Structure formats: C-alpha cells, structure tokens
Amino acid sequence: MQNDGTKYALITGASCGIGRELAKQLAADGMNVVLVARDAERLRQVALQIERDSGVTVRVLPKDLRAPDAPREIHSELEATGVEIAMLVNNAGTGVYDEFCESDLQAEIEMVQVNVTALTCLTKLFLTKMLTRGSGRILNVASGASFCAVPMLAAYAATKAYVLSFSESLAYELQGTGVSVTCLCPWPTRSGIQESAGLYDCRAHRGRLADPAYVARVGLAASKRGDMIAIPGLKNRLLVFAMRFFPRIMNTRVSAWMFECI
C-alpha cells in the first residue's frame, strides 16, 4: 500500500491485545495509524515499536472512552490537524464478569459507554467524510458472545450483540457507497479483558486462548474483502452455524456452563 501522509487508520484500544496487533499489521501494510487508549505510557511504547518496525507515521491520542465527551474530542483534534481517517477500527472494549444483581453498577455503565456509545459516536462522526470521499472501511470488534446470551456476562454479551446488529445493519445501508463495514467476532483471545474482567477462572478462558495476531489477520483480511462478519477459527464458525438449529435456551445453558467459575 502506498503511504499517503494524510490518510490514517484510527484504532481504539490499541495499547494491548487485538487492538495492538491490528495497529501493527495495518502499519506493516504501509498505513499511518492513530492509536487511542487510556494508558498513555503503554500507548507510547506501542507507537515507538510501530514506528521503528514499519516506518509509518504514528499519532497517539490518550483518551478514556468511558468519558462521554471522548469520541467528540478525538474527532475534533484530528479534524484540527487535517488527519483523514481512511479506516476506523472500533476495537476498545471492556467487560464485567459477575451475576448482574451482584455486579458494580458504575462498572456496567462504563462498559456500555465504551462498548456501545463510544463505538456508535465514533462511527457517526467519521462516517460522513468517508461517504463524501466515496471510500472508507469500518471494522467493529464484537465477540463470540454476540450470538447468544451469556449468564455471568449478561450486559457484556448484550453490548456485543448490539455491535453485531449495528454493524450488519450499517453494512447493508452503505452498499454501493464505497464504504464497507465488517464485524469481527473473536472467541476467547489473549487480551487485556481477562485481567480487567476477571475471566481467568471460567471454563472458556481456562483453555487455549486464540492468538490476537491471528484474530487481527482474520479481521483485516475480511475488511479488505468487504465481508460483513468475520469469525476466526473453523470450529468457531461451525459452532455459530450450529447454534442456529438449537433453541435459544439450550444455547444459553451451554454458554452458562462455559462461563461458570471452576
């Protein structure tokens, strides 16, 4: 890809896990990147590594997407510097692992803000110019939890179901505009969410976790093709297909077993 000094990919949650790998792989493909995360020091370390390895221009925007004004601040600061976002990667996400009646309300509200509200705002803010140009890509990172209810992760699974439904609807609306929307739905992957949500003790996260570099490659390849949904791993794709033929209560029981503490 030819490096255009004004065109960038914007990646949220870029300081670790899938987000960091997405940023690294986009940069390796010759794309300038804007990295967004709340951990400023870790974000700068990632930026230095990408600049050293890929030679592209890296901009760092330490922002906490739990803050309602953060998406507009990101958009305004990039507009002021003439940065053109050719690809938007809504990767930032957080989770709350507990029975809903026992979980912390503020943590649930902040999760909805990051997983749903910030993603929606950033998409709205950057989509207008993409449509004016007649080109652009949006990659929204959801989850395997997008496809069914998940007890112990009730609100988290609901936020990821929103991301999947929103992405599918938007992809359909944008047909023929030159702007594509892809929803990446990874199953348990090595990332910061195990630590932040305390998922280490459940069955789904005690086994072998997916490599974030692999998940990123699958998502970016699907985005390039203009696919609507990307599910890394053949077994996971088969599982999602099989879930269509079982009653929803059965899928919920299976997911409850998978995310039970052991």
Phi and psi in degrees as a GROMACS rama.xvg file:
@    title "Ramachandran Plot"
@    xaxis  label "Phi"
@    yaxis  label "Psi"
@TYPE xy
-74.2375  133.818  GLN-2
-81.746  114.86  ASN-3
-99.4408  120.476  ASP-4
-62.8604  -14.9332  GLY-5
-102.732  -12.1049  THR-6
-101.714  134.128  LYS-7
-135.262  158.934  TYR-8
-102.441  133.493  ALA-9
-103.123  122.15  LEU-10
-121.236  120.541  ILE-11
-90.7979  154.799  THR-12
62.8046  39.7429  GLY-13
-90.2196  3.8434  ALA-14
-85.7687  -13.003  SER-15
-160.7  171.609  CYS-16
57.8503  -138.992  GLY-17
-62.436  -39.9418  ILE-18
-61.1862  -43.5129  GLY-19
-62.877  -41.7567  ARG-20
-67.7476  -38.0925  GLU-21
-60.9025  -43.9717  LEU-22
-63.3829  -45.4458  ALA-23
-62.3239  -42.5352  LYS-24
-72.823  -36.0737  GLN-25
-64.4235  -41.7309  LEU-26
-65.5039  -40.3809  ALA-27
-63.0803  -25.2936  ALA-28
-85.6432  4.27411  ASP-29
94.5695  12.8292  GLY-30
-99.0886  132.747  MET-31
-64.7281  149.921  ASN-32
-132.677  146.914  VAL-33
-111.919  121.647  VAL-34
-103.57  128.538  LEU-35
-123.776  130.395  VAL-36
-168.813  168.135  ALA-37
-87.6795  -21.9536  ARG-38
-86.2454  95.0194  ASP-39
-62.3757  -42.9575  ALA-40
-67.2977  -44.7133  GLU-41
-64.2475  -36.5453  ARG-42
-64.0968  -41.1598  LEU-43
-65.9989  -36.3262  ARG-44
-63.9569  -41.6171  GLN-45
-63.5615  -42.1307  VAL-46
-61.2728  -43.2563  ALA-47
-62.7239  -41.381  LEU-48
-63.9866  -43.4882  GLN-49
-64.9914  -44.5276  ILE-50
-60.5394  -40.828  GLU-51
-67.694  -40.6352  ARG-52
-83.4219  -32.0311  ASP-53
-115.587  -22.1196  SER-54
74.6804  12.1703  GLY-55
-89.0407  173.131  VAL-56
-85.7466  130.405  THR-57
-120.951  126.319  VAL-58
-109.674  141.797  ARG-59
-116.318  128.137  VAL-60
-127.468  92.7281  LEU-61
-69.6867  110.415  PRO-62
-140.125  143.175  LYS-63
-100.831  107.882  ASP-64
-71.9001  -2.90589  LEU-65
-71.6297  -19.4152  ARG-66
-81.2529  125.267  ALA-67
-55.9559  -31.2894  PRO-68
-84.4304  -7.31686  ASP-69
-58.6741  -45.006  ALA-70
-59.5357  -42.2025  PRO-71
-68.3947  -34.9952  ARG-72
-64.6186  -42.2882  GLU-73
-60.3863  -48.3986  ILE-74
-62.6137  -45.5445  HIS-75
-64.6806  -42.6595  SER-76
-66.0101  -37.6879  GLU-77
-73.0973  -38.3513  LEU-78
-61.174  -40.7385  GLU-79
-65.653  -27.1526  ALA-80
-100.242  5.44254  THR-81
74.2712  18.2993  GLY-82
-77.6619  129.677  VAL-83
-104.287  122.837  GLU-84
-91.5176  106.896  ILE-85
-85.3651  -23.5124  ALA-86
-142.749  131.342  MET-87
-110.624  123.227  LEU-88
-115.097  104.48  VAL-89
-88.5287  86.464  ASN-90
-103.875  -27.1867  ASN-91
-56.1595  136.287  ALA-92
-163.106  157.033  GLY-93
-141.636  164.47  THR-94
-138.061  158.968  GLY-95
-127.702  117.8  VAL-96
-108.649  105.276  TYR-97
178.248  164.366  ASP-98
-62.8654  137.971  GLU-99
-59.09  -37.7237  PHE-100
-68.737  -16.6785  CYS-101
-104.022  -14.8696  GLU-102
-75.4505  160.533  SER-103
-75.241  124.253  ASP-104
-61.9172  -42.7828  LEU-105
-62.8361  -38.9434  GLN-106
-63.4539  -38.8478  ALA-107
-65.2241  -43.2277  GLU-108
-63.0419  -43.1764  ILE-109
-65.4055  -35.2324  GLU-110
-63.8571  -44.1872  MET-111
-62.4134  -38.903  VAL-112
-60.0104  -45.6443  GLN-113
-73.6656  -52.2273  VAL-114
-73.0983  -30.2157  ASN-115
-115.1  -59.0609  VAL-116
-68.426  -47.9202  THR-117
-63.6415  -42.0521  ALA-118
-59.5208  -44.6098  LEU-119
-65.7488  -44.2087  THR-120
-63.6067  -46.3085  CYS-121
-62.5053  -40.1447  LEU-122
-61.9237  -46.5461  THR-123
-61.1379  -44.4224  LYS-124
-68.0123  -38.319  LEU-125
-94.2743  -13.691  PHE-126
-68.6916  -35.1768  LEU-127
-56.8616  -47.7062  THR-128
-69.8969  -33.3117  LYS-129
-59.6893  -42.8089  MET-130
-67.7356  -37.8864  LEU-131
-62.7066  -40.8432  THR-132
-73.7965  -26.6922  ARG-133
78.8487  23.549  GLY-134
-157.818  151.357  SER-135
154.803  158.974  GLY-136
-133.32  141.278  ARG-137
-125.069  127.932  ILE-138
-120.691  113.36  LEU-139
-103.816  129.285  ASN-140
-96.2391  115.108  VAL-141
-104.704  -123.027  ALA-142
-172.778  161.397  SER-143
-60.9792  -24.0044  GLY-144
-70.2938  -5.66394  ALA-145
-67.0011  -21.3471  SER-146
-95.2591  -8.40614  PHE-147
-160.906  167.611  CYS-148
-69.6062  146.929  ALA-149
-133.821  96.9715  VAL-150
-56.1123  144.382  PRO-151
81.7114  -15.4682  MET-152
-133.399  41.1393  LEU-153
-56.9179  -53.5119  ALA-154
-72.8995  -36.0144  ALA-155
-59.5085  -50.062  TYR-156
-60.559  -36.6376  ALA-157
-64.9855  -39.6782  ALA-158
-65.2696  -37.4129  THR-159
-74.9763  -29.3931  LYS-160
-64.1714  -38.0945  ALA-161
-60.1454  -47.0665  TYR-162
-59.238  -42.6778  VAL-163
-65.398  -49.1646  LEU-164
-62.9408  -44.4137  SER-165
-59.4564  -44.8325  PHE-166
-65.5754  -43.6445  SER-167
-63.1049  -43.8763  GLU-168
-64.0269  -44.5377  SER-169
-66.9363  -39.1927  LEU-170
-59.3517  -39.7249  ALA-171
-67.632  -43.8778  TYR-172
-60.6138  -32.4404  GLU-173
-92.8897  7.2287  LEU-174
-57.9059  132.309  GLN-175
84.2781  1.51503  GLY-176
-94.382  -14.4278  THR-177
90.4045  -1.7616  GLY-178
-110.877  128.896  VAL-179
-113.437  153.591  SER-180
-128.993  127.47  VAL-181
-124.429  138.707  THR-182
-111.428  117.319  CYS-183
-92.0915  124.002  LEU-184
-120.393  80.2205  CYS-185
-78.0048  148.552  PRO-186
-88.7165  -179.675  TRP-187
-43.7583  122.789  PRO-188
-131.443  147.298  THR-189
-64.2679  113.731  ARG-190
-162.458  179.942  SER-191
-69.5361  -13.3447  GLY-192
-70.2462  -27.4384  ILE-193
-59.5843  -43.2475  GLN-194
-73.4074  -46.496  GLU-195
-69.5554  -33.8303  SER-196
-100.52  -7.31028  ALA-197
70.3718  42.8253  GLY-198
-89.8438  0.487308  LEU-199
-60.106  -27.5421  TYR-200
-90.3572  -0.477257  ASP-201
-94.8138  157.711  CYS-202
-58.344  -42.3616  ARG-203
-61.6639  -28.7563  ALA-204
-108.146  2.71734  HIS-205
-88.5176  -18.7321  ARG-206
-86.4847  -159.436  GLY-207
-74.3478  123.603  ARG-208
-95.9845  149.788  LEU-209
-66.9851  150.633  ALA-210
-78.3882  123.561  ASP-211
-60.1204  -30.2294  PRO-212
-65.3543  -39.9308  ALA-213
-65.7112  -45.5474  TYR-214
-58.9035  -42.535  VAL-215
-62.7549  -43.2356  ALA-216
-60.4946  -42.5681  ARG-217
-62.9832  -44.6158  VAL-218
-64.5589  -43.4594  GLY-219
-70.0154  -36.9067  LEU-220
-64.311  -41.4381  ALA-221
-65.0987  -38.9974  ALA-222
-63.577  -42.2364  SER-223
-61.2588  -37.5874  LYS-224
-76.1049  -16.9105  ARG-225
82.5264  21.0038  GLY-226
-66.3671  149.192  ASP-227
-79.615  -39.2451  MET-228
-132.804  140.35  ILE-229
-128.117  122.666  ALA-230
-120.858  106.844  ILE-231
-67.3089  132.374  PRO-232
97.8789  124.886  GLY-233
-60.7711  -44.1183  LEU-234
-60.5385  -37.6702  LYS-235
-69.3039  -38.937  ASN-236
-64.0641  -40.8262  ARG-237
-65.676  -37.7833  LEU-238
-64.1315  -44.3769  LEU-239
-62.4299  -40.0347  VAL-240
-62.3303  -45.1245  PHE-241
-65.1332  -33.2208  ALA-242
-59.4472  -24.4061  MET-243
-65.8109  -22.1054  ARG-244
-99.7895  0.627736  PHE-245
-111.582  150.001  PHE-246
-59.209  147.391  PRO-247
-58.7867  -35.8572  ARG-248
-64.5094  -32.6578  ILE-249
-69.1879  -42.7642  MET-250
-61.2382  -38.0543  ASN-251
-66.4317  -40.0856  THR-252
-63.4165  -41.4452  ARG-253
-64.4639  -45.408  VAL-254
-66.0342  -33.6099  SER-255
-63.2259  -40.6603  ALA-256
-65.3123  -41.6908  TRP-257
-64.9016  -32.9595  MET-258
-106.968  21.1141  PHE-259
-80.3956  141.016  GLU-260
-67.5743  137.406  CYS-261
